């Protein structure tokens, strides 16, 4: 093969490579544009879905000595709360049982809160 044929062959391979590369770049650019459009559409959908949640009326907990009678109070409990925090929300328990690291407070409605190592671990709402 002569030098000019080799040069022509290399030039053709170079042109073919560049053509494929530019096609790939154009394809990637189109994909990126499409993905950006989809992200924007998802942001709009997410915002519209979250709007009713932001406007929802949140039921306030009622703190009284008989807070255990209010379901919203039970639903406001958070794991890890202290005795004082639970007492402020539900009021005084009717019965207290302790066994090792566990303490169980019982209320008249058969609702119970369970503490593990002095922190709220779980509860059964009023019935």
Rosetta silent file (secondary structure, phi, psi, omega in degrees, C-alpha in Angstrom):
SEQUENCE: XXXXXXXXXXXXXXXXXXXXXXXXXXXXXXXXXXXXXXXXXXXXXXXXXXXXXXXXXXXXXXXXXXXXXXXXXXXXXXXXXXXXXXXXXXXXXXXXXXXXXXXXXXXXXXXXXXXXXXXXXXXXXXX
SCORE:     score description
SCORE:     0.000 S_00000001
   1 L     0.000  136.520 -176.930    0.000    0.000    0.000 S_00000001
   2 L   -82.761  167.141 -179.630    1.391    3.377   -0.943 S_00000001
   3 H   -63.380  -38.454 -179.042    1.802    6.337    1.354 S_00000001
   4 H   -69.984  -34.814  177.244   -0.993    8.238   -0.371 S_00000001
   5 H   -68.444  -40.735  177.648   -3.376    5.291    0.010 S_00000001
   6 H   -63.362  -43.314  179.107   -2.490    4.993    3.689 S_00000001
   7 H   -63.420  -42.604  179.018   -3.026    8.732    4.141 S_00000001
   8 H   -64.562  -43.339  178.969   -6.395    8.544    2.341 S_00000001
   9 H   -61.957  -46.143  178.874   -7.420    5.535    4.428 S_00000001
  10 H   -63.431  -37.632  178.640   -6.455    7.304    7.689 S_00000001
  11 H   -65.125  -41.950  178.910   -8.321   10.426    6.578 S_00000001
  12 H   -63.944  -43.980  177.254  -11.460    8.408    5.862 S_00000001
  13 H   -62.707  -39.002  177.968  -11.265    6.711    9.274 S_00000001
  14 H   -62.703  -44.869  179.012  -10.729   10.121   10.875 S_00000001
  15 H   -63.804  -43.682  178.828  -13.779   11.589    9.103 S_00000001
  16 H   -61.389  -44.313  178.556  -15.883    8.589   10.044 S_00000001
  17 H   -60.925  -46.157  179.878  -14.763    8.850   13.682 S_00000001
  18 H   -63.764  -40.120  179.290  -15.534   12.589   13.815 S_00000001
  19 H   -62.810  -45.431  178.963  -18.953   12.063   12.232 S_00000001
  20 H   -65.222  -38.879 -179.808  -19.851    9.387   14.774 S_00000001
  21 H   -64.472  -45.275 -179.885  -18.510   11.511   17.636 S_00000001
  22 H   -65.975  -35.525  176.417  -20.550   14.567   16.632 S_00000001
  23 H   -64.102  -40.127  178.627  -23.626   12.391   16.247 S_00000001
  24 H   -67.050  -40.988  178.826  -23.080   11.041   19.734 S_00000001
  25 H   -64.374  -43.232  178.867  -22.563   14.541   21.161 S_00000001
  26 H   -63.282  -40.673  179.214  -25.739   15.766   19.461 S_00000001
  27 H   -63.965  -43.170  177.701  -27.602   12.737   20.799 S_00000001
  28 H   -63.249  -40.221  179.506  -26.295   13.376   24.340 S_00000001
  29 H   -62.748  -41.986  177.654  -27.276   17.022   24.079 S_00000001
  30 H   -64.178  -41.059  178.223  -30.816   16.045   23.066 S_00000001
  31 H   -63.040  -42.926 -179.944  -31.008   13.579   25.975 S_00000001
  32 H   -63.058  -44.597  178.853  -29.812   16.218   28.427 S_00000001
  33 H   -60.564  -44.284  179.401  -32.378   18.714   27.132 S_00000001
  34 H   -63.843  -42.897  178.710  -35.130   16.100   27.433 S_00000001
  35 H   -64.109  -40.836  177.877  -34.061   15.159   30.965 S_00000001
  36 H   -62.560  -39.485  177.780  -33.979   18.807   32.048 S_00000001
  37 H   -63.293  -44.204  179.141  -37.498   19.235   30.680 S_00000001
  38 H   -63.537  -38.980  177.983  -38.695   16.163   32.593 S_00000001
  39 H   -62.356  -43.553  179.279  -37.087   17.424   35.816 S_00000001
  40 H   -62.827  -41.990  178.246  -38.905   20.756   35.447 S_00000001
  41 H   -63.321  -40.025  177.998  -42.227   18.966   34.847 S_00000001
  42 H   -66.243  -37.717  176.983  -41.649   16.801   37.934 S_00000001
  43 H   -61.805  -41.636  179.541  -40.866   19.883   40.036 S_00000001
  44 H   -64.822  -44.311  178.650  -44.163   21.444   38.929 S_00000001
  45 H   -62.285  -43.530 -179.270  -46.075   18.249   39.734 S_00000001
  46 H   -62.383  -42.990  178.778  -44.383   17.947   43.134 S_00000001
  47 H   -61.534  -42.523 -179.925  -45.213   21.546   43.992 S_00000001
  48 H   -68.828  -31.774  177.562  -48.857   21.027   43.072 S_00000001
  49 H   -73.442  -34.508 -178.994  -49.004   17.831   45.129 S_00000001
  50 H   -77.338  -24.964 -177.059  -47.417   19.465   48.168 S_00000001
  51 H   -54.608  -49.054  178.624  -49.681   22.521   48.090 S_00000001
  52 H   -61.588  -31.736  178.965  -52.718   20.779   49.627 S_00000001
  53 H   -67.105  -39.090 -179.664  -50.458   19.387   52.361 S_00000001
  54 H   -69.118  -28.758 -177.709  -49.201   22.859   53.223 S_00000001
  55 H   -91.471   -7.643 -177.437  -52.753   24.204   53.383 S_00000001
  56 L   -62.399  143.819  177.250  -54.123   21.290   55.405 S_00000001
  57 L   -81.358  122.049  179.939  -55.471   22.140   58.797 S_00000001
  58 L   -92.123  126.826 -179.603  -53.351   20.453   61.418 S_00000001
  59 L   -72.900  120.867 -178.762  -55.282   19.304   64.452 S_00000001
  60 L   -76.150  146.259  176.016  -53.680   20.883   67.511 S_00000001
  61 L   -79.229  145.340 -179.335  -53.036   18.808   70.568 S_00000001
  62 L  -106.313  117.219 -177.748  -55.039   19.700   73.622 S_00000001
  63 L   -99.177  112.224  174.861  -53.021   19.715   76.804 S_00000001
  64 L  -142.533  178.857  177.654  -55.081   19.129   79.922 S_00000001
  65 L   -68.549  -17.743  177.037  -54.829   16.816   82.875 S_00000001
  66 L  -116.253   42.805  179.676  -56.945   14.434   80.799 S_00000001
  67 H   -61.511  -21.049  179.539  -55.050   14.902   77.543 S_00000001
  68 H   -64.158  -17.395  179.767  -55.192   11.142   77.051 S_00000001
  69 H   -77.170  -15.418 -176.006  -58.859   11.555   75.996 S_00000001
  70 L   -99.920  118.947 -178.472  -57.845   13.470   72.865 S_00000001
  71 H   -59.782  -34.458  179.461  -56.722   11.343   69.894 S_00000001
  72 H   -61.425  -34.499  177.836  -54.683   14.251   68.501 S_00000001
  73 H   -64.743  -43.485  178.107  -52.548   14.164   71.641 S_00000001
  74 H   -61.913  -39.642 -177.932  -51.776   10.485   71.118 S_00000001
  75 H   -73.994  -12.598  178.947  -50.891   11.175   67.491 S_00000001
  76 L   -92.023   -4.007 -179.456  -48.486   13.939   68.530 S_00000001
  77 L   -64.651  146.784  179.866  -46.314   11.588   70.620 S_00000001
  78 L  -131.342  134.105  177.475  -42.727   11.156   69.501 S_00000001
  79 L   -57.727  143.065  179.264  -40.356    8.320   70.298 S_00000001
  80 L    92.097   -4.218  179.478  -37.587    9.327   72.641 S_00000001
  81 L   -67.571  154.955 -179.298  -39.747   11.787   74.614 S_00000001
  82 L   -86.817  171.002  175.441  -39.196   12.074   78.357 S_00000001
  83 H   -56.337  -46.099 -177.447  -41.639   11.308   81.173 S_00000001
  84 H   -63.304  -38.079  179.476  -42.285   15.039   81.645 S_00000001
  85 H   -65.881  -41.883  179.469  -43.004   15.583   77.946 S_00000001
  86 H   -70.194  -39.724  177.683  -45.525   12.735   77.870 S_00000001
  87 H   -61.226  -38.029  179.739  -47.088   13.849   81.155 S_00000001
  88 H   -67.216  -30.046 -178.194  -47.533   17.350   79.661 S_00000001
  89 H   -87.591  -47.650 -173.584  -49.344   15.888   76.628 S_00000001
  90 H  -100.052  -19.110 -175.316  -51.412   13.049   78.108 S_00000001
  91 L    90.353 -173.639 -177.916  -51.608   13.929   81.772 S_00000001
  92 L   -72.167  138.631  176.888  -51.047   11.623   84.711 S_00000001
  93 L   -74.684  157.658  176.451  -51.404    7.893   84.059 S_00000001
  94 L   -77.395  -33.325 -176.256  -53.924    5.840   85.963 S_00000001
  95 E  -144.752  143.340  177.640  -51.406    3.055   86.593 S_00000001
  96 E  -126.314  128.621  176.209  -47.611    2.724   86.373 S_00000001
  97 E  -123.881  138.799  178.834  -45.772   -0.612   86.056 S_00000001
  98 E  -128.562  139.438  177.493  -42.003   -0.983   85.950 S_00000001
  99 E  -149.831  104.709 -177.952  -39.943   -4.022   85.008 S_00000001
 100 L    62.448 -130.520 -178.246  -36.220   -3.626   84.494 S_00000001
 101 L   -80.220   -3.021 -177.654  -35.534   -0.905   81.956 S_00000001
 102 E   -98.644  140.400  172.122  -39.241   -0.787   80.931 S_00000001
 103 E  -131.902  131.639 -179.051  -41.929    1.430   82.448 S_00000001
 104 E  -119.818  125.989  174.928  -45.546    1.231   81.256 S_00000001
 105 E  -102.798  130.673  178.455  -48.105    3.944   81.877 S_00000001
 106 E  -114.078  143.721  178.548  -51.752    2.927   81.523 S_00000001
 107 L  -117.649  163.427 -174.786  -54.707    5.253   81.033 S_00000001
 108 L   -57.612  -27.435 -176.395  -58.443    4.701   81.646 S_00000001
 109 L   -87.712   14.667 -175.820  -59.175    4.191   77.951 S_00000001
 110 L    69.982   12.943  173.040  -56.795    1.195   77.772 S_00000001
 111 L   -77.111  145.968 -179.655  -54.219    3.429   76.120 S_00000001
 112 E  -139.014  148.530  169.878  -50.640    2.718   77.148 S_00000001
 113 E  -123.399  140.331 -178.479  -47.244    4.267   76.717 S_00000001
 114 E  -117.277  127.574  176.967  -44.068    2.253   77.095 S_00000001
 115 E  -106.736  142.367  172.901  -40.769    3.770   78.136 S_00000001
 116 E  -123.874  121.358 -176.587  -37.431    2.071   77.699 S_00000001
 117 L    50.480   49.440  174.113  -34.608    3.463   79.823 S_00000001
 118 L    68.284   17.182  177.735  -36.724    6.532   80.699 S_00000001
 119 E  -130.046  142.152 -178.455  -37.523    7.437   77.057 S_00000001
 120 E   -60.289  126.777 -177.891  -40.761    6.839   75.141 S_00000001
 121 E  -110.658  -33.918 -179.116  -40.408    3.659   73.122 S_00000001
 122 E  -171.013  171.531 -179.264  -43.975    2.957   71.946 S_00000001
 123 E  -160.581  157.876  171.656  -47.680    3.435   72.644 S_00000001
 124 E  -117.323  122.876 -176.891  -51.193    2.173   71.992 S_00000001
 125 L   -66.899  167.689  177.265  -53.679    4.955   71.298 S_00000001
 126 L   -61.386  156.594 -178.815  -56.968    5.354   73.075 S_00000001
 127 L  -125.133    0.000    0.000  -59.810    3.087   72.025 S_00000001
